[in-house]
Amino acid sequence: MLQRDVTREVTTVRPPEFSRSERVRVLVAAAVGSVVVGYAAVAAVLALVSATATYAEFSTSGVLSAAAPAWLAAHHVPLRFDAGQLGVLPLLPTALLMLLVGRTAAGTADRLGLYEPLQARGVVLSIAGAHAVVGGTIALLMGEGLVRATPAVAFFGCAAVSGLAATIGVARRCGLVEVVFDKLDPVALHGLRAGIMALFGLVGLGALAVAAGLAASWPTTSGLFAEAGPSLGVGLGVFLLCVGYLPNAIIAGFSYVVGAGFSLGGVEVSPTRFVGGPVPPVPLLASMPEDKAVWSPVVLLGAAVIGVLVGWTCRKVSDRPTSRFRAVLVAAVTAAVASLVLAATAGGRLASGAFDPVTVPAGLLALLVAFWVLVPGALVAWLAGNRAKPAVVDAEAEFVEPDFDEEAADPDVVFEDDELTDQFEQLEVVDGDEFEVEEDLEDDDYYDEYDEELQDDEGLQDDAGEDVVDEEEEPLDEEGEEELEEEEDFDAEFDEMLGMEAEEDLDGKPER
């Protein structure tokens, strides 16, 4: 009989199939599109500033040519002038450019239906390669003009920034995040998340310090805007300059609240050390303290509070104190490495004047971040976490024997059939003295008859060595057949009750 296999069908959405030429066309469009859109955005900002400036001459060719070094600066490529090198570049245009490239990479992955980690390399390599080629070409065409850039630095710098942005864009769609998280155990994963939270908390404290400094020195800030120029274009340019360098100022404030501080030429600012001096007339720099305050070390309490919060979040990771300490250690390392990268990108050379260089000490910042996260966090996680309580045995407690009926559950009797087991448990147990054996097993008539039938069936030899020939058996009537079938059914039923096969016997005798 044929049966229909009724199983649940799982519907999977397969990605669209593209030919090789179609895939290449999509990847090239994504790479070229990210370059063109980014270049156009930079040119639009420059066109807005030049159009609103009072004495600036606006021309399309001039804006497009000026957008080339600005596009390199957005990729964080240092620019060189006759007066020196401009290495401290604004981070906001870099962040916006990375956001644009990431969105383009994510859209390309969706269009191609990518879902595996190895499939992301085509999108990342195409976008990074296009930005690298365009950046190196721009640096070569600039030559030895007024603004210059090193071709090798431009090539690899554009490739690194765009490649990182494209990787972030396709990370979730192609399963890169799951691949990384699957390799981490729950303790390390919790520590990684706590480290990211600690980094955001410390950067938030830095932003709060910058905002407090601007609010406290608002007369100075407004005065610097007024001194920049009366025209709308000049004011807009100064405002965009301050907004572009706002992430750099937040990272400097982050370094200040941790204790590492920052320096601008000969000026050094930290909670425990202050060296004054001239600073550029930029309204954003009005948030810097003008002299050393007695209460400056109090700002370090914020970093300690962040460390305590990290330990509090890791207190329930495990009942073992060592596992909780490992989670806090992972959080400290994560926050320290991220702060090292941020500090390395926030500073740089500022021509060759009195304000050169702008430094955020990356190494010292990473060490202090690890300290503020690890030390308070480890103490809180170690002391406030759950502890595994050992089992206490009471010596005066009475031993209660388990309620176990040896007669009802005999371990020596095992049946494969559950119904037969239930029948056996319902049997009444009889003592050995009450059980009487009427006949000896060896004198049982059943086995004597069985031996005689066996001898008749096998054709045994007589004493003289001649075969004994059985006479032809008479056919059985209907009553004999019924008796024989009843006897066979009884034997099979008896064997089944004893858990034996149909062809077995108690004494290992031949088949019946």
Sequence and secondary structure as in RCSB ss.txt:
>XXXX:A:sequence
MLQRDVTREVTTVRPPEFSRSERVRVLVAAAVGSVVVGYAAVAAVLALVSATATYAEFSTSGVLSAAAPAWLAAH
HVPLRFDAGQLGVLPLLPTALLMLLVGRTAAGTADRLGLYEPLQARGVVLSIAGAHAVVGGTIALLMGEGLVRAT
PAVAFFGCAAVSGLAATIGVARRCGLVEVVFDKLDPVALHGLRAGIMALFGLVGLGALAVAAGLAASWPTTSGLF
AEAGPSLGVGLGVFLLCVGYLPNAIIAGFSYVVGAGFSLGGVEVSPTRFVGGPVPPVPLLASMPEDKAVWSPVVL
LGAAVIGVLVGWTCRKVSDRPTSRFRAVLVAAVTAAVASLVLAATAGGRLASGAFDPVTVPAGLLALLVAFWVLV
PGALVAWLAGNRAKPAVVDAEAEFVEPDFDEEAADPDVVFEDDELTDQFEQLEVVDGDEFEVEEDLEDDDYYDEY
DEELQDDEGLQDDAGEDVVDEEEEPLDEEGEEELEEEEDFDAEFDEMLGMEAEEDLDGKPER
>XXXX:A:secstr
                   HHHHHHHHHHHHHHHHHHHHHHHHHHHHHHHHH SS    HHHHHHHHHHHHHHHT
T  EEETTEEE    HHHHHHHHHHHHHHHHHHHHHHT  SGGGHHHHHHHHHHHHHHHHHHHHHHHTTSSSB  
HHHHHHHHHHHHHHHHHHHHTTTTTHHHHHHHTS HHHHHHHHHHHHHHHHHHHHHHHHHHHHHHHTHHHHHHHH
HHH SSHHHHHHHHHHHHHTHHHHHHHHHHHHHT  EEETTEEE SS EE     S GGGGGS SS  TTGGGGH
HHHHHHHHHHHHHTTTS SSHHHHHHHHHHHHHHHHHHHHHHHHHH B BTTSTT  EE  HHHHHHHHHHHHHH
HHHHHHHHHS         TTS        TTTS TT   S HHHHHHHHTS    TTT    S GGG HHHHHH
HHHHHHHHT B TTS B          HHHHHHHHHHHHHHHHHHHHTT  TT  TT     
